[in-house]
C-alpha cells in the first residue's frame, strides 16, 4: 500500500505553492492527490512585482484536481 499526500486547493492558488510540493512528493515516491471544491481543471496565478510596491497577479498554469471535496 503506497502512502498518499492530500493537497487541498482551489482556483487562484499561487502556481509555485502547488506545483513545487506536488512534484516533490511524486519524486519521493508518494501518491499525490489534489482535492478542490469540485473536480475540475484549476487555474493558478503568478504573482509578480514589476518594480511596484505590491504585486500584480497574472494567470498561471492549469492543473487538474483528482477529487472533489463537495459532492
HELIX and SHEET records of a PDB file:
HELIX    1   1 UNK A   15  UNK A   27  1                                  13    
SHEET    1   A 3 UNK A   4  UNK A   8  0                                        
SHEET    2   A 3 UNK A  31  UNK A  36  1                                        
SHEET    3   A 3 UNK A  67  UNK A  68  1                                        
SHEET    1   B 2 UNK A  41  UNK A  48  0                                        
SHEET    2   B 2 UNK A  56  UNK A  64 -1                                        
END                                                                             
